[in-house]
Amino acid sequence: MSDTQSWEEKYRKCNEEYEKAVLYLKKAVMVQKQNFTGMVALLSDMLSMVNKELGSHVKSVAEYAKSLSFLLKLEKDQRELVYYASLLHDIGLLSAPKDVYAYNPLSDSPPPEGYLGHPGAGENLIKSIPTLARVAAVVRSHHEHWDGTGFPDKLEGGAIPLEARIIAVANTFDWLTRFGHMSPRESLAAIKEHSETMFDPVVAEAFYGLMDQRLKEQETGIKKVSVSELRVGYILNDDLLLSNGMLLFPSGTYLNHEAIERIKKFHDQLAVASHIRVHQ
């Protein structure tokens, strides 16, 4: 009997030690991730303080790239890498004058001195921080072209990191609308035109579909709102379904006080609650 109790006691102690070790490991990972995220935020904020235009640009690129990475069904780790690298992709232009960072990436004219070197300069700055090594590699490749004509390494096709291919599309679109004085529709057409030369065709097509839908919503007055943001006078753009597939309200329903209260009542059972599409 004593041997049995001794074995059970040993097992219990081992299990306790194991649970302590797992908890410690989870805490260590959390701290490391917080430090990693904090470092990216610090560098991004530094860019914004030194150059407000570039700071706004990289934040917009990061949002486009994040949406695209979800659309392409990337794993969480990859999506985070895309987002962090987007925030830092132009840090190599930190102190560059506007004639350098405002160079048109679609231009046939040679880029100004310093432009070709900014992906490598960004990589060197970022990789000095060991935890950002993977981010640095993506930053280096964000100007590589699908057909191998990009820089700095003339990578081609699948040799270019997927994260960098995503940033390349988002970066060009935002540059054209922000610095290139092109409308969003014109910028989107340029992305499509340069698919298979500058851009991964799969990534470019996904981005085109994403932004085409967003632009249509803007052009037609459609917007996405949460349940708490519903107002009298909104009209449902789509059927509003419950999670079990039952129809709560059909598309075209004019939302009055009663309809909104009913939607709120079924909030927890809605198939889509965070972004209901409406127009006025």
C-alpha positions in Angstrom: 0.0 0.0 0.0 2.8 2.4 0.9 4.5 1.7 -2.5 1.2 2.7 -4.2 0.9 5.9 -2.2 4.5 6.7 -2.9 4.0 6.3 -6.7 0.9 8.4 -6.6 2.7 11.1 -4.6 5.6 11.1 -7.1 3.1 11.3 -10.0 1.3 14.2 -8.4 4.5 16.1 -7.7 5.8 15.5 -11.3 2.5 16.7 -12.7 2.7 19.9 -10.5 6.2 20.6 -11.7 5.1 20.0 -15.3 2.2 22.4 -14.9 4.5 25.0 -13.4 6.9 24.6 -16.3 4.1 25.1 -18.8 2.9 28.2 -17.0 6.4 29.6 -16.9 6.8 28.9 -20.6 3.5 30.6 -21.5 4.5 33.7 -19.4 7.9 33.8 -21.1 6.3 33.6 -24.6 3.8 36.4 -23.6 6.6 38.7 -22.3 8.7 38.1 -25.4 5.7 38.8 -27.7 4.9 42.0 -25.8 8.5 43.1 -26.1 8.5 42.2 -29.8 5.2 44.1 -30.4 6.5 47.0 -28.3 9.7 47.2 -30.3 7.8 47.3 -33.6 5.5 50.0 -32.3 8.5 52.0 -31.1 10.2 51.9 -34.5 6.9 52.7 -36.3 6.2 55.7 -34.0 9.8 56.9 -34.6 9.2 56.9 -38.3 6.0 58.8 -37.9 7.7 61.4 -35.7 10.5 62.0 -38.2 8.4 61.8 -41.3 4.6 62.2 -40.9 3.8 61.5 -44.5 5.7 58.2 -44.5 4.3 57.4 -41.1 0.7 57.7 -42.4 1.7 55.7 -45.5 3.1 52.7 -43.7 0.1 52.5 -41.4 -2.3 52.5 -44.3 -0.2 49.8 -46.0 -0.3 47.7 -42.9 -4.1 47.9 -42.8 -4.4 46.9 -46.4 -1.9 44.1 -46.0 -3.6 42.8 -42.9 -7.0 42.6 -44.7 -5.3 40.9 -47.6 -3.6 38.3 -45.4 -6.9 37.3 -43.9 -8.4 37.0 -47.4 -5.6 34.8 -48.4 -6.2 32.6 -45.3 -2.7 32.9 -43.9 -2.0 31.4 -40.5 -2.0 33.8 -37.5 1.8 33.8 -37.3 2.1 34.8 -40.9 -0.5 37.4 -40.7 1.3 39.0 -37.8 4.6 39.0 -39.7 2.9 40.7 -42.7 1.4 43.4 -40.4 4.7 44.1 -38.5 6.8 44.1 -41.7 4.3 46.5 -43.3 4.7 48.9 -40.4 8.4 48.9 -40.9 8.8 48.4 -44.7 9.9 52.0 -45.4 12.0 52.6 -42.3 15.1 52.6 -44.6 13.7 56.0 -45.9 13.6 57.4 -42.3 15.5 60.6 -43.1 15.2 60.6 -46.9 14.0 63.9 -48.6 10.6 63.8 -50.3 12.1 63.5 -53.8 13.4 60.1 -52.8 10.4 58.5 -51.0 8.0 60.2 -53.5 9.5 58.3 -56.4 6.8 56.6 -58.5 7.4 52.8 -58.2 5.8 52.4 -61.7 8.0 55.0 -63.4 10.3 54.0 -66.2 12.8 56.8 -65.2 15.7 55.8 -62.9 15.0 56.3 -59.2 16.8 59.0 -57.3 19.9 58.2 -55.3 19.1 56.4 -52.1 15.8 54.8 -53.3 17.3 51.5 -54.4 19.1 51.2 -51.2 16.2 51.7 -48.8 15.1 48.0 -48.5 18.6 47.0 -47.5 19.0 49.9 -45.2 15.7 49.0 -43.5 16.8 45.4 -43.1 20.1 46.4 -41.6 18.4 48.7 -39.0 15.8 46.1 -38.1 18.0 43.0 -37.9 20.2 44.7 -35.3 17.4 43.7 -33.0 17.5 39.9 -32.8 13.8 39.3 -32.3 13.0 41.1 -35.5 15.1 39.0 -37.8 12.1 37.6 -39.7 10.6 41.0 -40.1 13.9 42.3 -41.5 14.0 39.6 -44.2 10.5 40.6 -45.4 11.4 44.3 -45.4 14.4 43.6 -47.6 12.2 41.9 -50.3 9.2 44.3 -50.5 10.4 45.8 -53.8 11.2 42.5 -55.5 9.1 41.9 -58.7 7.3 38.7 -59.7 9.2 38.8 -63.1 12.6 39.2 -61.4 13.1 42.9 -62.4 12.9 44.2 -58.8 15.5 45.0 -56.2 17.7 44.5 -54.3 18.2 40.8 -55.1 16.4 40.3 -58.4 14.3 37.5 -56.8 11.6 36.0 -59.0 8.2 34.3 -58.5 7.9 32.1 -55.5 11.5 32.9 -54.4 10.1 36.2 -53.0 8.6 35.7 -49.5 4.8 35.7 -49.7 4.7 38.3 -47.0 6.8 40.7 -49.1 4.6 40.0 -52.2 1.5 41.0 -50.2 3.2 44.2 -48.9 4.4 45.0 -52.5 0.8 45.2 -53.7 -0.6 47.2 -50.7 2.4 49.5 -50.8 2.0 50.4 -54.5 -1.7 51.0 -54.2 -1.3 53.3 -51.2 1.6 55.1 -52.9 -0.4 55.8 -56.1 -3.4 57.2 -54.2 -1.3 59.1 -51.6 1.7 60.5 -53.6 0.8 59.7 -57.2 -2.4 61.7 -57.2 -4.4 58.8 -58.7 -7.9 57.9 -57.8 -8.5 54.6 -56.0 -10.0 53.2 -59.2 -7.0 54.3 -61.3 -4.6 52.9 -58.7 -6.5 49.6 -58.6 -6.4 49.4 -62.4 -2.6 49.9 -62.3 -2.3 47.0 -59.8 -4.2 44.8 -62.3 -2.1 46.0 -65.2 1.1 45.0 -63.5 0.0 41.6 -62.3 2.4 38.9 -63.4 5.2 41.5 -64.0 5.5 43.4 -60.7 3.0 41.5 -58.6 2.2 37.9 -57.8 -1.0 37.3 -59.9 -2.8 35.5 -57.1 -2.1 38.2 -54.6 -2.9 41.0 -57.1 -6.2 39.3 -58.0 -7.2 38.9 -54.3 -6.3 42.5 -53.6 -8.3 43.7 -56.6 -11.4 41.8 -55.4 -11.0 43.2 -51.9 -10.6 46.8 -52.9 -13.2 46.6 -55.7 -15.8 45.5 -53.2 -14.7 48.3 -50.8 -14.9 50.9 -53.5 -18.3 49.8 -54.7 -19.5 50.1 -51.1 -18.1 53.6 -50.9 -19.5 54.6 -54.3 -23.0 53.3 -53.5 -23.1 54.6 -50.0 -22.9 51.1 -48.5 -21.1 50.9 -45.1 -20.5 48.2 -42.5 -21.8 48.8 -39.0 -22.1 46.9 -35.8 -25.4 46.2 -34.0 -24.8 49.1 -31.6 -24.2 51.5 -34.6 -27.6 50.8 -36.3 -29.7 53.9 -36.7 -33.3 54.6 -37.8 -33.3 55.2 -41.5 -30.7 52.6 -42.4 -31.6 50.0 -45.0 -30.3 46.5 -44.9 -28.1 45.8 -47.9 -28.2 42.0 -47.3 -30.4 39.4 -45.7 -29.9 39.4 -42.0 -29.6 35.7 -40.9 -29.4 34.0 -37.6 -26.6 31.5 -37.0 -29.0 28.6 -37.6 -29.7 30.0 -41.1 -33.1 31.4 -40.3 -34.0 34.8 -41.9 -34.5 37.6 -39.4 -34.9 40.4 -41.9 -34.6 40.4 -45.7 -32.4 42.8 -47.6 -34.1 46.1 -48.3 -35.7 46.3 -44.8 -36.0 49.8 -43.6 -34.8 49.9 -40.0 -37.2 51.6 -37.6 -37.1 51.5 -33.8 -38.9 48.2 -33.6 -36.6 46.5 -36.2 -33.5 47.7 -34.4 -34.7 46.5 -31.0 -35.5 43.1 -32.6 -32.0 42.9 -34.0 -30.5 43.8 -30.6 -32.7 41.1 -29.0 -31.2 38.5 -31.3 -27.7 39.9 -31.2 -26.1 36.8 -29.8 -27.7 34.6 -32.4 -26.9 36.6 -35.5 -24.7 35.0 -38.2 -23.0 38.3 -38.7 -23.1 40.9 -35.9 -19.9 42.9 -36.2 -20.3 44.3 -39.7 -23.9 44.5 -41.0 -24.0 46.2 -44.4 -26.4 49.0 -44.7 -27.2 52.1 -46.9 -29.5 55.1 -46.7 
